[in-house]
Amino acid sequence: MFEKNNRIRKKVYQSIDGLTDEQFNQIPSNGGWSPKQIFEHLVRMETLIAKKVAEELKNPNSPKSSKKPLVFTSGRLLKVDEPADTVPTEGYKSIIEMKNELYESRLFLLDVFESTTMDVLCEKSFKHPHLGHVPLIQWFLFVGLHEKWHLKQLKKTLEMNAK
């Protein structure tokens, strides 16, 4: 289940190899998020999803839902504004701090996943802003797809900052 997510996470980490903390916090000249802000958004999104899945696992009235085409979210064919509580701050953080936060958010997600069964994850859901209710099991896949899209954003940001 998490093999693809772990490969993507490794690429995210590798993409910032050799950066200084100053470069990591540098906002691109054309605007957008700094590498640090992209990391922070990933932490916040993964944590939010883990919290929502954990809440729905406790909800006896969580609706069952059919599988959704998450591929639309990964290529940004479907533009979605990020939830307000996943928008990164402008504050300075070191690479080590953000790597630790990303590591902790993944541990939280794994803890939630391991706290239940596949059957339960397939039987319950929570709502995506445009896709409607998505089975809980698919939210674990969504984390990887979401991170893959932001890896592309991160690479573009690093190219822009290198100019």
Residue pairs with C-beta under 8 A, 6 or more apart in sequence:
1 113
1 140
1 141
2 110
2 113
2 140
2 144
4 141
4 144
5 140
5 141
5 143
5 144
5 147
8 144
8 147
8 148
8 151
9 102
9 106
9 147
11 151
12 39
12 42
12 102
12 147
12 150
12 151
12 154
13 99
15 151
15 154
15 155
15 158
16 24
16 35
16 95
16 154
16 158
19 35
19 95
19 158
21 92
21 94
21 95
23 35
23 161
24 34
24 35
24 36
24 94
24 95
24 98
25 34
25 35
25 36
25 92
25 93
26 34
26 35
26 161
27 33
27 34
27 37
28 34
28 157
28 160
28 161
29 160
29 161
29 163
30 160
32 153
32 157
32 160
33 41
33 88
33 153
33 157
34 157
35 154
35 157
35 158
35 161
36 88
36 92
36 93
36 95
36 98
37 88
37 89
37 90
38 88
38 150
38 153
38 154
38 157
39 98
39 99
39 101
39 102
40 88
40 89
40 93
40 98
40 101
41 82
41 86
41 87
41 88
41 150
42 102
42 105
42 146
42 147
42 150
43 98
43 101
43 102
43 104
43 105
44 85
44 86
44 87
44 88
45 82
45 83
45 86
45 143
45 146
46 102
46 105
46 106
46 108
46 109
46 143
46 147
47 105
47 108
48 83
48 85
48 86
49 109
49 139
49 142
49 143
50 105
50 108
50 109
50 111
50 112
52 126
52 139
53 112
53 113
53 121
53 126
53 136
53 139
53 140
54 112
54 115
55 126
56 62
56 124
56 125
56 126
56 136
57 112
57 115
57 116
57 120
57 124
57 136
59 124
62 123
62 124
62 125
62 126
62 136
63 124
63 125
63 133
64 123
64 124
64 125
64 135
65 125
65 132
65 133
65 134
65 135
66 135
67 135
67 138
68 128
68 131
68 132
68 134
68 135
68 138
69 131
70 131
70 134
70 138
70 141
70 142
70 145
71 77
71 145
72 78
72 131
73 80
73 128
73 131
73 142
73 145
73 146
73 149
74 145
74 146
74 148
74 149
75 149
76 149
78 130
78 131
80 129
80 130
81 129
109 140
109 143
113 121
113 140
118 137
120 136
121 135
121 136
121 137
121 140
122 135
122 136
122 137
123 135
124 135
124 136
125 133
125 134
125 135
125 136
126 133
126 134
126 136
126 139
127 133
127 134
128 134
134 142
